Amino acid sequence: MNRKILISLFVIGILALSIGWGTRSLFNDTETSSGNTFTAGTLDLKVNDNDDPNVVHVEIGPIYPGWGTGTEWGRGTYTWILKNVGNLPGLLWIEVTPMINRENGFEEPEKNAPGEDGTDTGELGAYILVAKLNIYDGNTRLRIGSPDGPEFKHGTYYLNYLGGLKLYAPSGSDLGILDPGEDEEFCLVLSLDGNVGNCIQGDSVEFDIIFHLDQIP
């Protein structure tokens, strides 16, 4: 074989070997992350330090004309402390079930009263005024149906209107957000006009308030 050819083959072999060495000589490092723990957050609402179900039952009666007004102010006050005992913030809102009005008998003074329609359905919820309905702070009106819904104007509506509503803090504020460990007071104040007549005698009204705390997306 020609000497020049042998030399050429030898050079090519050396170059190929050096390329292989160069490829294998690159530095590399691999790190392993171990011991990772992922814990799901918690969302837990307590009402007056009581856990689920977060439902309070309100039954009103017997009451009388002037109850919760004037010197009687405060008799119709209901308050609950709502606290987030979880570790995630949540959106707080309330739901009121439909009113259940009961006649509870039909005595002679009630039968002859103006405004009495003679049915077996009580009228009390139609005369009790929602004098105050506050949550988060005393100056913020709640919204009906959604954070962008119409204002609930307490002092304007009667109790029957409150039944079936869902109420939220207004959109664009953090008043409806309960952070972990934070609590807020929900206050409902009711009153009965002193001029209401005998049509409510013996009547009662009852409903539930359901407190919700939803995870914030």
PyMOL commands that set and color helices and strands:
alter all, ss='L'
color gray80, all
select helices_A, chain A and resi 3-24+70-72+108-111+124-126+159-162+198-200
alter helices_A, ss='H'
color red, helices_A
select strands_A, chain A and resi 45-47+55-60+77-84+90-96+100-102+128-135+143-144+166-168+177-178+183-192+204-215
alter strands_A, ss='S'
color yellow, strands_A
deselect
rebuild
show_as cartoon
